[in-house]
Amino acid sequence: RKGQPAICSAWSTVSALTALLARLAAEGFERVRAVYSHMAPGNRSPRSGAITASLLRGLGRPMELLGPDGTRTARGWDEPRVFPFPPPVGPRMGFLMDCADHDILPELFDGATAEFRASAELGLLNAAASGLSSCVRTGLLRRPQAWAGVLSRAVSLLGGLGHEWGAVGVEVRGDRAGRHAVRRAAIWAQADAPALAVLPAAVL
């Protein structure tokens, strides 16, 4: 309505950038069967306690994903998969995280499988998250977000390591020219990578 503020959601890395990259990668496809998106921040990128708590809340928790045989249950920070980012980022191992992509991308691509993964630049942080996820799955840990303060301090201590770059990438699989095809699209920044997340909102 004229004169009223606009309220928008998902105008960030997920799902604005991932959906845009998927559209670019899927150009010319008769059918998109799967969309795999991956966010790879550099370790020097700033992150708030809220981001850490949000990540921890999903570790080991069940999520519903659309698959070729219908909906399936997966777990947060599970099913690792490599995305081959261009230099300077390079190949990164990502882990499942629940997000808006799992609802929005299947709607955009007629029921295609959609999976979103993320990863820390430092293997030590990925290993710590995997360990906490395993504790949640086995029932040893019920509230991983309670570790947000500890993990945030650890991230701060390691903040001088790694890089300032960051990247978002999407892999699309489907049918193109009557044959199975795989195409990828990515966007990255060599410095000030968090600016990528605000690009869609800035354009809006």
Secondary structure, 3 states (H helix, E strand, C coil): CCCCCCCCCCCCHHHHHHHHHHHHHCCCCCEEEEEEEEEEECCCCCCCHHHHHHHHHHCCCEEEEEECCEEEEEECCCCCEEEECCCCCCEEEEEECCCCHHHHHHHHCCCCEEEEEECCCCHHHHHHHHHHHHHHHCCCCCCHHHHHHHHHHHHHHCCCCCCCCEEEEEEEEEEECCEEEEEEEEEEECCCCCHHHHHHHHHC
